Amino acid sequence: MSESTPAAASPVATVSPSLGARLAAEAFGTFLLVFSVAGTAIYAAGFNGGHGGLNVGFLGVALALGLSVVIGAYAFGPVSGGHFNPAVTLGLATAGRFAWRDVIGYIVAQLVGGIVASSILLWILSGAKGAKGDFLTLQFKGASTGYGELSPGGFGIWSVIILEIVTTAFFLYVILGVTHTRAAAGFAPLAIGLTLTTIALIGIPVSNGSFNPARALATAIYGGPVAIGQVWVTILAPIVGALIAGLTNRALFDGSRKS
């Protein structure tokens, strides 16, 4: 397994994908993630003033997040490694599993994929009955991540910061573990997707479940002043958690021992 393909589910290709192909895969994978998660929150969750009436609730949004990552990792992981998250890219680079020279390109591709997804969701939502005035902003505000007014459970800023740091660090530890050379081949996307579902069930009531700066920014840009004003929290905290995991992973799990 190459250092740049943490979620690859197929044998290593004889010719490595070009940088352009990898960036396109990251953009498409992040698009899938944001479109699935934000779309479920806006159209089907039925909580926090959501437009949808299906009421799939927190569990539905958590499953949408986990399943979208499983699908994206199997589909695009063999090309780009299936990061779909700037925090993951930075954490993997810090851990020595990804080349620093490609970090900026990956992050830009992820941000573009997420923003295109939320823009299309906004376009679709504009055709809903009663979609006028502040309606669109309120729907994206309800899907945005943050504290206080944006927290489904009304949690404060420090609760959100701690939650996002701890859960993202845990997520990175799982990624680094299941993509290790000693890990069972082919199961990384499943483990990663199930981990995201698990931490989303914890995180959605607290912060609306970011763990991903691209996802946080994609909904905040259409969520009004409060969402934009708070987005720094759910951009910075996941990055801190990912860096902690990247810096400590080797000491915790890769320490050599004498036989």
N, C-alpha and C positions, 0 to 999 in steps of 0.2 A: 504494500500500500504506500503510495507516495505521500509526502508530507502535506501536499496541498489538496488531498482528496479525503477529508475526514468522514464523509458520509457516503462514499462511493459504495455501490452495491454490486458492481460487476467487476470482472477481472481487469487488471491494468492493461490499457490499450498499448499497442506497439508504437503508436505515434501519439505524443501528448497533445491535448487540445491546445489551440492557439489562445493567446490572451483574449482576443476578441470573442472567441467562442465561450470562454470561461466567464467573461463579463456579461455576455448575453444570457448565459444560464443563470447567473446570480440575479440579474434583473427580472427574468421570467419567474424564477423561484420566489423572489420577494413579492412580486406581483401576486402570485398565487396565494401566498400567506396572507397578505394584507387584504386582498379581495375576499378571501374566505372568512377571515376573522372579523374584519370591520363590517362586511356585508351581513354576516350572521347577527352581529350586535345591533345593527341598524334595522334590518328587515325582519328578523325572526326571533330575537331574544325576548322582546316583550317586557323588558325591565328598564328602569331609569328613563321612562318616557319614550322608549323606542317605538318606531313606526309600525313594526310588524306585530301581528296578532297571534303568531304561532306559539309564542312564549316558551321557547326552548331553554330560556334562562341561562344561568351561569354554566351549567353542565354542557349545554349545546355550544356555547362559545368556546369552552375549553376543548371540547371534542373537535370543533372546527379548526382550532389552532394546531392540535396534535396531529390530526389527519392531514392537514395541508402540508405540514412539514414531512410527514412520512411519504406522501405522494411526491412532493418536490424533491426530497432526498433520493428516492429511487429513480425519478425521471431525470433530474439534473445533476445529482451528486457525482455520477461518473464523469461529468464534464468539468464542473467547477469545484467540487467538494461539498456543495450544498450548505453554504453558510447561511445565506439569506438574512443576515443580521450583523450590523457593524460591530456589536460587542463580541460576537463569536469570532469574527475575523481578527479583531485586536487580541482577544484571548489566545487564539491559536498561534498568532505570531509571537506573542510574549512567551508562550510555552515552547517555541522552537519548532512548531508543526506547520508553519506557513511562512512564506517569504515576505519580509517587510516591504520589498520593492513593489509588491502587488496590492498592498493594503489599501492605498488611496483609491485605486481603480475599482476594487471590490466595493468599498464603501459608497462611492459615487453611484455605481450600478445598482446597489441595494436601495439607496435613497430614491433614485429615479424610478425603479420598479414599484416601490411603495407609493410614491406620489401619483404615478400614472393610475395605479389601482384605485386609490381614493378619489381621484378625479373622475374616473368612470363611474364609481359608485355615486358620486354627487350628481353626475349627468343623469343616471338612471332615476335617482331619487327626485330630481326636478320634475319628473313626469307623474309623480304621485298626486292623488287627489288632495287638494288643500296645500300644495307645495308653494307657499308664497310667504313674503315677509321673513320672519326669523325662523321659519320652520326648518330649513335646510341646516342652518347653523346649529340649532338645538339638537338635531339628530346626530350631527358629528361631534358636538360637545358631549353628548351622552356616550359616545363610543371612544372618546379621548381618555388619556390616562393622566392621573394626577392625584392630588390630595384635596381634602376638604370638600368643596363643591363638586369636584370631579370624581371623588371616591364614592363608589356605590354604598359603602358602609360609613361614610363620613369620617374616615381616618385622617389624622394629621400628617404633616409633612415628614416628621421623623419616622413615623410608622411606615410610610411609603418608601422612604430612603432605605431603611433597614431591610424591609421586605424585598425590594428590588435588588439590593446588593447580595443578600443571602441566596435568594432563589436563582439569580443569574450565575453566581459562583457555583452553586450546586449543579446547574445545567451544564456549565463548562466542564466540571469534573466528570460528569457522565459522558459528554462528548469525547473528552480526552481518553477516558477509560475504554469505551466501546470501539474506538478507532485505533487503539493500540495494536501493535503487531501481535500481541498475545491474545487479543480478543477473538471471539468466534466470528468468522467471516459471514457477511450477508445480513446480519441482524442489527447493524448500527442504526439504520433509519427507524426501525421499530422502537428500539430503546430510546432514541432521541425524541421521537414523537410522543411516546407514552410519558416520558419525563416532562415534556412541555404541558401535556394535559394535566398531569399531577400538580405541577407548580401553578398552573393557571387556576385550578380549583381553589388553591390557597390565595393566589394573588388577585383575582378579579374583584372580590369584595373589598379589598384594601386599596388597590391602585388602578383597577380595571385591567390589570395584567399586561404590563408592557414587556419587560425582559429584552426589548428590542428597540433601539433608537429609531430605526427606519419605520417601524410600525407606529411608534409614538408620534413622530413628526408627520406621518402621512394623514392621520386623522386630525391632529391639532391645527394644521394649516386651514382647515375649513370649520373649525370648532369655535371660532370667535376669540375675543381678547383673553378670556380666562384660560382657555386651552393653550393658546400661544404663550401666555405668561407663565404657565406651569410646566411646559414641555421640557424645559431644561432638567427638571428633576428626573424624569423618566428617560432622558438621554444619558445624563451623567451617571446615575446610580447603577444601571446595568453595565456600563463600561467599567466602573470601579470593581464590581463583582467579577467581571470576566478577567480583568487584570490580576486580581487577587488569585483566582484559580490558575491562571497562566503562570504566575510567578511561583506558586507553591506546589504545583502539581508534581514536579520532579522530586522535590524533597519529600513529599508525602507518599508517593506511589512508585517512584522509579529508583529509589535508593538501592544501591548494590549491597549485597551481603556475602560474606564468606561462607563457603560450603563446609 
